[in-house]
Amino acid sequence: MKTYRVLTLTLLLAVAGSMLADNLLVENTSLAPGETRQVAITLKNPDKTYAAFQFDLLLPKGLSIAKNGNKLMASLDKDRKDDHRLTISLKSEGKYRLMAYSDSNSEFLGTDGPLVYVTLQADAGAAVGAKTVTIASQVFTEPGGEIDKWDDLTFTVNVALPLLRGDVNGDGFVNNDDLTTLVSQIIGLLPMPSDISASDIDGNSLVDIADVTQLLDILLDTTD
């Protein structure tokens, strides 16, 4: 009986529905090569109540869904599901299919907020740069059987090398040039960057003399 329900649901998801606009939201994120990060796929549709969904997650070269053993790491938001279950499979290189349904045709709790979490991984040898991820072939079903298809959604995963603490000028080294750059930023001879991560060495969200002291400590350690 359960197999029959799954097959019936798959057929329902495959038939034509109305093509609509935005339904999901995913924030852009960053990963270092070899790093994993959980990404929330959020439902942003207060006018719709859903009981099931299916979509494909298309990942470019260098990105994949992380595994725990042999299990792909994805889960439904625990506060949104009733008796829903999630299945995820690798259909082809870089193409993952996610499907969620309820044996009792229950609706997801609420219409706005995190729906499913996926843990992305950047390969150890992934090329740095911005990579576009696509959520394609969205099909959502309402408890009454109405089927909605949604336009493709994209978001960006920026693969970047991890920040080298003290590398204020971003040349890949920590030396006196970074000290000169940091002091020049603080006194106004150089503009303060919009992203102060490299200059905020003590991590207190301010760039001041305390960061100079931290950088001096780093430089002294490297010359010992």
C-alpha positions in Angstrom: 0.0 0.0 0.0 2.8 2.4 0.9 4.6 1.7 -2.5 1.3 2.4 -4.3 1.1 5.8 -2.5 4.6 6.7 -3.5 4.0 5.8 -7.1 0.7 7.7 -7.2 2.5 10.7 -5.7 5.2 10.5 -8.3 2.7 10.5 -11.1 0.8 13.4 -9.6 4.1 15.4 -9.4 4.8 14.7 -13.1 1.5 16.0 -14.5 1.1 19.6 -15.7 0.4 22.3 -13.2 0.3 26.1 -13.2 3.7 27.8 -13.7 4.3 30.3 -11.0 6.9 32.8 -9.8 9.1 32.6 -6.7 8.3 30.0 -4.1 11.6 29.2 -2.4 14.5 31.3 -1.1 18.2 30.3 -0.5 20.8 32.7 0.9 24.1 33.0 -0.9 26.9 31.4 1.0 30.7 30.8 1.0 32.8 27.6 1.4 36.5 27.0 1.5 37.9 24.0 -0.5 37.2 20.9 1.6 34.7 22.6 3.8 31.0 21.7 4.4 28.1 24.0 5.3 24.5 23.4 5.9 22.2 25.5 3.7 18.6 26.2 4.4 16.0 26.1 1.6 13.2 28.3 2.8 9.6 28.4 1.8 8.5 31.9 1.0 4.9 31.6 0.0 2.4 32.6 2.7 -0.5 32.0 0.3 0.1 28.3 -0.3 -0.2 25.3 1.9 1.6 22.2 0.7 1.6 18.5 1.5 4.4 17.3 -0.8 7.2 18.6 -3.1 9.8 17.5 -5.6 12.7 19.4 -7.1 16.2 18.9 -8.5 19.3 20.5 -7.0 21.9 21.1 -9.7 25.4 21.6 -8.4 28.3 22.7 -10.6 31.7 21.0 -10.8 33.5 21.2 -7.4 30.4 21.1 -5.3 28.4 18.1 -4.0 26.1 17.1 -1.2 28.1 15.8 1.7 27.6 12.3 3.0 27.4 10.8 6.5 28.7 7.3 5.6 26.7 6.4 2.5 23.8 8.7 3.4 23.4 12.1 1.7 23.1 14.8 4.3 19.7 16.5 3.9 16.7 16.8 6.3 13.3 18.4 6.6 12.9 21.1 9.2 11.7 19.3 12.3 9.3 22.1 13.2 7.6 22.1 9.8 6.9 18.4 9.1 4.1 16.2 10.4 4.6 12.6 9.2 6.5 13.7 6.2 9.5 11.8 4.9 12.3 13.0 2.6 14.1 11.0 0.0 17.2 12.3 -1.9 19.1 10.6 -4.7 21.9 11.3 -7.1 20.3 11.2 -10.6 23.4 12.1 -12.6 26.6 14.0 -12.0 25.8 17.1 -10.1 22.0 16.5 -10.2 20.2 15.5 -7.0 16.5 14.9 -6.7 14.7 15.7 -3.4 11.1 14.5 -2.8 9.0 14.8 0.4 5.6 13.5 1.1 3.2 12.4 3.8 1.6 9.0 4.1 -1.5 10.8 5.5 -1.4 13.7 3.0 -0.7 16.1 5.9 0.3 19.6 5.1 3.6 21.1 6.1 3.2 23.1 9.3 3.1 26.8 8.4 3.7 28.5 5.0 6.8 30.5 5.6 10.3 29.5 6.9 12.9 26.8 6.5 11.7 23.8 4.7 14.7 21.5 4.1 18.3 21.6 5.0 21.1 20.4 2.7 24.8 20.1 3.6 26.9 21.3 0.7 30.6 20.4 0.3 33.3 22.0 -1.7 35.8 19.5 -3.1 39.3 19.8 -1.7 40.5 20.7 -5.2 37.6 23.0 -6.1 38.5 26.1 -8.1 37.9 29.3 -6.2 35.2 31.7 -7.4 31.5 32.1 -7.5 29.5 29.0 -8.5 25.8 29.0 -9.4 23.5 26.4 -7.9 20.1 25.9 -9.4 16.9 24.5 -7.9 15.0 23.2 -11.0 11.8 21.3 -11.9 10.0 22.5 -8.7 6.6 20.7 -8.3 4.5 21.3 -5.1 1.2 19.7 -4.3 -1.5 21.1 -2.0 -3.5 18.8 0.3 -6.5 19.0 -2.0 -4.4 17.8 -5.0 -3.8 21.0 -6.8 -0.3 21.0 -8.4 1.9 24.1 -8.7 5.1 24.2 -10.8 7.6 27.0 -10.1 10.3 28.7 -12.1 13.9 27.7 -11.5 15.7 29.4 -8.7 19.5 30.1 -8.4 21.8 31.0 -5.6 25.5 31.5 -5.4 28.2 29.5 -3.5 31.4 31.4 -3.4 34.4 29.0 -3.0 37.2 31.0 -1.4 40.5 30.2 0.3 40.3 30.5 4.1 41.3 33.9 5.5 44.9 34.0 6.6 44.8 35.7 10.0 46.9 38.9 9.7 47.0 39.0 5.9 45.5 42.5 5.8 46.6 43.4 2.2 45.5 39.9 0.9 48.7 38.9 -0.8 48.9 35.6 0.9 51.6 36.5 3.4 51.7 38.0 6.8 54.6 40.5 7.1 55.4 44.2 7.8 53.5 45.2 4.7 50.3 44.2 6.4 51.2 46.3 9.5 51.7 49.3 7.2 48.4 48.7 5.5 46.5 48.2 8.8 47.9 51.4 10.3 47.2 53.4 7.1 43.5 52.2 7.2 43.1 53.2 10.9 44.5 56.7 10.4 42.7 57.3 7.1 45.6 57.2 4.6 43.9 54.2 3.0 40.1 53.6 2.8 38.7 51.0 5.2 37.5 48.0 3.1 33.8 47.2 3.1 34.6 43.7 4.3 36.8 44.3 7.4 37.4 40.6 8.1 41.1 40.7 7.2 41.7 43.9 9.2 39.6 42.9 12.2 42.3 40.7 13.6 40.9 40.4 17.1 37.4 39.6 15.8 35.5 42.3 17.7 33.9 43.9 14.6 36.1 47.0 15.0 39.4 48.0 13.4 41.6 49.9 15.9 44.8 49.9 17.8 43.9 46.6 19.4 44.2 45.0 16.0 47.6 46.5 15.5 48.7 44.9 18.8 47.3 41.5 17.7 49.2 41.8 14.4 52.4 42.7 16.1 52.0 39.6 18.2 51.6 37.5 15.1 54.6 39.0 13.4 56.7 38.4 16.6 55.6 34.8 16.7 56.6 34.2 13.1 60.1 35.7 13.6 60.9 33.6 16.7 
